[in-house]
Amino acid sequence: MVLFANERMDATGMGYQDQVFAQREQLLLTTARELFLAHGWEQVSVARVAEAAGIGKGTVYRHFPTKEAIYAQLVLAFSRRCLETYRQMPAEANPLLTMHRIIRRAFDLMNANRMEVQLCLHCERPEFQDRLDDAYRARFRELDQDYFDLFNGLAGEAVAGGLLKLGSVEEVHSGVETAFHGVMTRIAIGGFGACYGPETMESYFDHVADFLMAGIVGTSQDAWKRGIALCRT
């Protein structure tokens, strides 16, 4: 059977028109990200993105009804890439050590992508979420659940191995999330002021990661560090 050109399917099952649509959408996202990095994400209009991409403004709205939809798509894509990185990290014999390594890696990834971190914080605002359509809100809920499942899986392994006692994974997860927001805010504003002395972002990340694990385990920070040392021997 011979198909018309606009009905032909590629190896992924996408038709020609779907491929064109997906490629144009990726071009818009890449262009928007470059402009946001160069000029600040709050300063760049949809019209400017369209002009830079060589695409009509009306066509842009077929992909993204508002600039906030562009923000949301960039955040979802960045968060998914990070999640995939964490999932692919080699598992340690001690799941708590795996958790520590993921937390520390997360801080480095966020620090290398400051603009995306700023957008993440912006997109988490309740008023922003309220303005999104149901499809985007559903994708954010799914993303949150996937991150929770990753944390819950490692915590469950630690509990099963007698390494951790938890009354509620949800309560611990909310504490970890709060600490992450603090780190994200520090990254978003560009580091430390003069009053913080010689603290570097790397040492700050180390301290927060150790503090988080100490809180999860329910011991002092020094005890957690001794536990890490034992795990690595």
Protein Blocks (a to p, Z undefined) as FASTA:
>chain_A
ZZdfklcccfkopafklmmmmmmmmmmmmmmmmmmmmnopklpcfklmmmmnopafklmm
mmmmbfklmmmmmmmmmmmmmmmmmmmpccdfblklmmmmmmmmmmmmmmmmmmlmmmmm
mmmpmklmmmpcfklmmmmmmmmmmmmmmmmmmmmmmmmnopaccfblklmmmmmmmmmm
mmmmmmmnopaafknojadfklmmmmmmmmmmmmmnopafklmmmmmmmmmZZ
